[in-house]
């Protein structure tokens, strides 16, 4: 369980640092690119022997390349989701995608999913919704399940082609966010089960960070050619600060998945991160907790207690 706790800590630290980078006016894409490069170089410095793992082609390398590319694709999707769907809704979709790796762990690897796990998962999902209630514009917990709608006796107007295209775009983006983040989490479980005994965590983590660094650096270069600002000291500083905990978050995640069933690990990891980030908001950023968020914290603690039994 120690690896799970450390995963939660470093993941919450990354979110808080990215938040600080945004408030400091740093360009987040550049910060992300530097972060991936830092994590890759950090891993290579302490474990240079991972280069030998690339001397011969192996299936896990393809998974690492896919995962690194998905990291950057998800980052861009989150940016688009914040603009099109709203930041709060985007965050909820990403967190609810925890269902995907839980089902993969149960279906592919026969991990337990009994009444206690199901109830704990339901509490975790409720906690996620309640902790994001402010971003969703909710003031009371009951509004999660019954939203006040304007009564209108007239029949609804037929939607225009533009509205239908917009609705399809929103639906497609929501589905992509849910599936891509769920698949990315599931890939870690698949790596541990299929390749964990063949190689250690470090070669896989270094490889996926290296791919992510190349892809994100290419995106930064394209933006620079188009006239956007280049890297500055802010981006370098925040990128390095995020990169080191990012390395440890994935190493501990893979180690934790080797010890704790995915059907337990992923819900606790997700709700634990939200719990810590909200506590950091209280202490560091002087934020106030809404009534739904307080209920969310209670549901999060109950879910962790139930799932960790």
Secondary structure, DSSP 4 states (H G I P E B T S, - for coil): -HHHHHHHHHHHHHHHHHHHHHHTT--HHHHHHHHHHHHHHHHHHH-GGGGGGGSS--HHHHHHHHHHHHHHHHHHHHHHHHHHT-HHHHHHHHHHTHHHHHHHHHHHH-----HHHHHHHHHHHHHHHHHTTTTTT-SSGGGGT--------SPPPPPPHHHHHHHHHHHHHHHHHHHHHHHHHHHHHHHHHHTTTTS-HHHHHHHHHHHHHHHHHHHHHHHHHTT-----HHHHHHHHHHHHHHHHHHHHHHHHHHHS-HHHHHHHHHHHHHHHHHHHHHHTS-----HHHHHHHHHHHHHHHHHT-
